[in-house]
């Protein structure tokens, strides 16, 4: 039972990492859509 919960939580986190998030740029109104990035 505990293993299924852990797998479910990992699946939800991976799904959230694929959803694009709108980020407003500081140049006046441009919007860049980007999912989570781990290269920073």
Buried (B, 14 or more C-beta within 10 A) or exposed (E): EEEEEEEEEEEEEEEEEEEEEEEEEEEEEEEEEEEEEEEE
